[in-house]
Amino acid sequence: MSVATQYRKVLDEIKFLTQEYGLGAKVQCQYLLKKFTTQSLYDHDLYHAICKYKNQIDVTKTDRIVEALL
């Protein structure tokens, strides 16, 4: 499996854990290190990805609220 494919799987997992379960960085890091043993994970990359996917949730919620009010 290529590095890019492995990295995409990690990002997909971060997105899922953030948006579906609302897990924080510490729990996600522990989980991801066990699941992807050959992949290097850097704290700043993990935090950046979590913030990115968390912000997507906030935008979606805001859009739904605005639509409900109109």
Secondary structure by P-SEA (a helix, b strand, c coil): ccaaaaaaaaaaaaaaaaacccccaaaaaaaaaaacccbbbbaaaaaaaaaaaaaaaaaaaaaaaaaaac
